[in-house]
């Protein structure tokens, strides 16, 4: 499952991502979050540092700095 946060404000992105995680079916074990980083790091920082949800067990940082994978419990 993919979630694209481009062109969102931090608070909008946090709400949207939280909703996506909460509503993801049980068979979904990974959500790929596309947040970008060329136009600033506020979304990247929110996803990687500030975002908390009880279903997220791990955050994986890949080679592409504009993407973070959330591994769900």
N, C-alpha and C positions, 0 to 999 in steps of 0.2 A: 504494500500500500504506500502511496506517495502523497505528501502534503506540501503544497507550494505556498510559501509565506511572502513571496515577492509583493512589493507595493503595499504592504500592510504596516500599520503602526505597531509598536511593540505590544500595547495592551490588546489590540485587535488580534494580533498573531497569537498571543498567549491564550486568549479565549478560544480562538479557532482550533489551535493545536490541542488544547485540553478537551474540547468537544470531540475532536477526531479520535483521540486516544480512548476516551470513555465510550465512544460508540463503535469502536473497532470490534468486529466479531472475534469470538474466542479463538478461532483458527488462525487469525493474523498474529504473527509473532514478531514482525518487524515493520516499523513505519519509517520510511525514508523522508526526512524533512529537508526541503530545499529552501534555504534562507538567504543564500547569496552572501557576499562579503565585499564586493567592489564598491558599493555605495555607502559603506559604513559597516560597523560591526554590531550595531545595537540588536538586530535580530539574532545574529550568531551568538552573542553573549547571553541573550535571553534563553535560547534553546539549550546551550551547552552549560551555562552556569546557574541560571535562575529557575528554569522550568522544572517543576516537581509534580509528579502524578504517581499514585500508588501502583498503577499498572506498569510503569516504566522500571525495568530492572537494571538496565545498563544503557549507556550512551556510547556509541562507537563513532570515533572521528576517522574519516577516511582521508585519502590523498587529496581529494577535492575539498577545499576549505569552505565551499558554499553548501555543503551537504553534511548532515548529521543523521545517523541511524539510531532510532530508539528501539531497543529490544524489550518486548513486552513480557511480563510474567504470565 
